[in-house]
């Protein structure tokens, strides 16, 4: 498989991921007043929302396949492009166009995230995490997510959407870290995979709550940013994995993070995507 082929697979994965997220937001926003659990139960009955989940899973699988076939420096730019695809797709589903400011902000988030991913050094060995540290990581992630959820209750729609998506991203990053450890150990501790299921479902419910607020751009950007950042932080603090070293590299990483954060702030001010703004689509 050529590098071009790996890039094409990663790009297709990004399109799948973006389309899946847009479809799920299209459905989630129709239940703005339901509780997190109730909303998730209702959405699980909707074929279009389930199709979105299938597309997201397929997109993630294609990205992993591409990473196995091509260099990180080529594949990762294709993966973070999901941000640029997701906004126009979601806007089209709701019957409106994305303006240039939103696209520029999405580009800033993508560029900042790409910079962070490429600047973090590759781990030198298999990850390991003791039982106590694994439990502590999960409890800490749950506490942060709960804090985001509580803070969101008193916030406006844009901030509420960003906070709930950030809480989901923290849970996703923590569960991804534990799953990675479990796989690296050859599933010697199967309980690691069992304990990540409830927080993963909680993350899914939080993300649908973020989508239901109608501020898809900031929700999608927030979860796209906090998920890998949480995983990188867990790797550095708990797994002994390296962070960008040297003054210039560290400064570049901070600059990339600032660019991504600025993009999220701009997206928080974007137009909402709500049922009132979209054409009637009868299939549910």
N, C-alpha and C positions, 0 to 999 in steps of 0.2 A: 504493500500500500504506500503510495507516494505521500509526501507532505501535503500536496494539494488535495488529495483525497481525504486525508485526516481533517484538514481545515473545512472541507465541504461537509463532512459528517458532523463536525462540531457546529457549523452554521445551521444545518438542518435541525440539530438538537436545540439550538437557541430559538429557532422559529417555533418548534413544537412546545417548548417551555413557555414562551410568550403567549402563544395562542391558548394554551391550557389555563394559564393564570387569568387571561382576559375573560375566558368563558366562565371561570369560577366567580370572578367579580361580577359579571353580568347577572348571575343568579343570586349571589349573596346580597347584592344591593336591594333586592326585592323584599328582604326581611330585615329592615333597619331597626325594628323595635323588639325583635326576638332576643332572648338570652343566648349566650354562647353555645350552650349545650343544645337547647331547643333549635337554634338555627342550623347547627351541624346535622341534627337528625332530619330536619326538613330538607336540607340540601342533598343528603344522601339518597333521597327519593327522586332526585331530578336527573334525568338522563344526560342533559347538557352539562351539568356540574360534574357528573361522574366521567363524562368524556374528557372534560378538562383535566381531571386527575390522571386519566390514562395518558393524555398527551404530555403532562408534566413528567410522569414516570418515564415515558419513552424518551423525552428530551434529556433527562438526566442520564439515562442509559447510553444514549448516543454520545454524550459528552465524555463519559467514562471510556467508552470504546475509542473515541478519538484520541484521548490522552494516552492510550496504550499503543496507538499507531503513529503518532506524530509528536514533534517537540512541543513542550509547554509554551514556548514563546509564540508559536503559531496557533495552537489550539485555544489557549485562554482568551485571546482577543475575540475569537468567534463566540465563545461561551458568554462573555459579558455583553455581547450584542443583544441579548434577550431584552435588555432594558430599552433599546432603541426600537425593537419590534413590538414590544408589549403595549406601549402607549398608543401608537397609531391603530393597532388592532382593537384595543379596548375602546378607543374613541369612535372607530368605525361601527362597532357593535351598538354603540349608543347614538349613532346618527350624527356625529359631529367630527370636526377635524382637529388635529393637534396643532397648536400655534408654534411659531418658531422658538419662542422663549422656552416652552416646555421641551421641545426637542433638544435645544441647547443645554438645558439643565440635565436631561437624560444622558446626553453625551458626556457631561461633566462627571456624573455619577459613574458611568461606565469607564471613563478614562481613569478616574481616581481609583476605582476598584481594581482595574487591570494593573495599575502601577503598584498597588499594595500587594497583589498576588504575585507579580513577577519579582518584586524586591525581597520577598520573604525567602530565605534559603531553603533548599530541599532538606528534609530530615535525613540524618546519617544512619539511622538504624531503626529496627522495629519498635513501635511504641509499647510502653508498659505502664500500668497504673494499678496501684494496690487497691484492695477492697475499700478501705477507709477513704482514700482519696477519691475513688469513683463515686462513692455515696455522697461525699462532700461536694463534689462537682455538681451532681444532680440536684442536691438540695439548694446550692447557691443559685443555680440556673432557675429553679422554680421560684425562689425568693425574688430574684430580679424580675421575672415575668409577672409575678403577682404585684410587685411594686408598679410596673408599667400599667398593669390592668387597673389598679386602684387610681393611679394618677390620671388615667384616661377618662375616668368617670366624670371628672370635673373640668375637662378640657373641651375646646371647640372641635368641630368635625375634623379639620386637618391635623391638629396636634393629636387628637384621639386616635386617628387612623395611624399616624406615625408611631405613637407609643405602643399600640397593640401589635403592630407589625414588628417593632423592635423586640418586644417581649417574645414573639413567635421566633424571631431570628436567633435570640439567645438560646431558647430551648432547642431549636434545630441544630445550632452549633455544638451544644453540649451533647445532645444525643448522637450526633455524627462522630464526635470524638470517642464516645464510649463504644459505638459500633465499630469504629476503626480499630480500637484496642482489641475488641472481642474477635474480630476477623484475623488480626495479626497473631493472636494467640491460638488460632485454630479452634475457636469456640470451646476452649478449656473451661471457661466460666460462662455457661449458658444463661445464668441469671442476668448477666449484663444486657443481653438482648431482650430479656423479659421486662426489666425495669425501665427500659427506654420507651416502651410502647405507650404508657399513660402520658408522659410529657410530650411525646410526639403527637398524640391526639389532641392534647391541650394546645400545642403550637398551631395545629391545623384549625382548631376552633378560634383561637385568637386571630389568626390571619384572616379567617372569613369575617370576623367582627370588624377587622380593619377595612376589609373590602366593602362591608355593608355601610360604612360611613360615607361612601361615595367618592372618596379621595384616593382613587386607584394609583395615580402616579407616585404619591408620597408613600403609600403603603408598600407598593412593589419595590421602590427604591430602598426603603428602610429595611425590609427583610433581606434584600439582596446584599445589603451592606453589613448588617449586624451578624448574619449567619457566618460568613467567612471570618469576620473579625473575632467572633467568639471562638471559633475553631483555632485560629492562630494564637489567641491569648491562652487557650487551654493547652495548646501544644508547648508554648513557651514556659508557662508557669507550672504545669503538672508533668509534662512529658520530657522536659529538658531540651526541647527543640530550639534551634537558633532563631534569633531575630535579625533584622538588617543591622549589620555592624559597620562601623566607620562613620565619621562625621557626615560625609557627603551622602552616603546611602541612607542613613537615618533621617537626614534632612529631607531627602527625596520622598521617603515613606511618609513623613509628617505632611509634606506638601500634597502628596496624593490623597491622603486622608482628608485634608482641608478642602481640596477640590471636590471630592465626593460629598462631603458634608454640606458645602455650599450649594451643590446641585439639589440635595434633598430639601434644603430650606426654600429654594425657588419653587420646587415641585409642590411644596406644601401650600403655595399660594395659587396653584393652578385651578382651573375650573372643575367643579365636581362632575362625576359621572353618575347620574341618577336615573331612575325609571322615567321621570318626566322629560328627560332629554333624548330619549331613544325611540326608534320606531317600534311598532308592534311586531313581535316575532312569536307566532302562536305555539311552536313546539316547546314544551316544558320538560 
